[in-house]
């Protein structure tokens, strides 16, 4: 038996949450980085490198969340148990 545990319901629950938090983070960081002066002033003192690194990190989180959802869906379709034959 493998030492790791199966994701199941927790995988389905965490992946959309990761994608859901990642998208607004990228939007807000992009607005501050590439927006007008009013957006930068509203953000206050921030380091652009940290915002850019956070945006890259969130892109990775979104990609991994979507990858997990796709693989779990494929595994559910391929490895689902056949229905019992009614006798």
ABEGO torsion letter per residue (X at the ends): XBABBBAEAAAAAAAAAAAAAAAAAAAAAAAAAABBAAAAAAAEBBBAAAAAAAAAAAAAAAAAAAAAAAAAAAAAAAABBBBBBBX
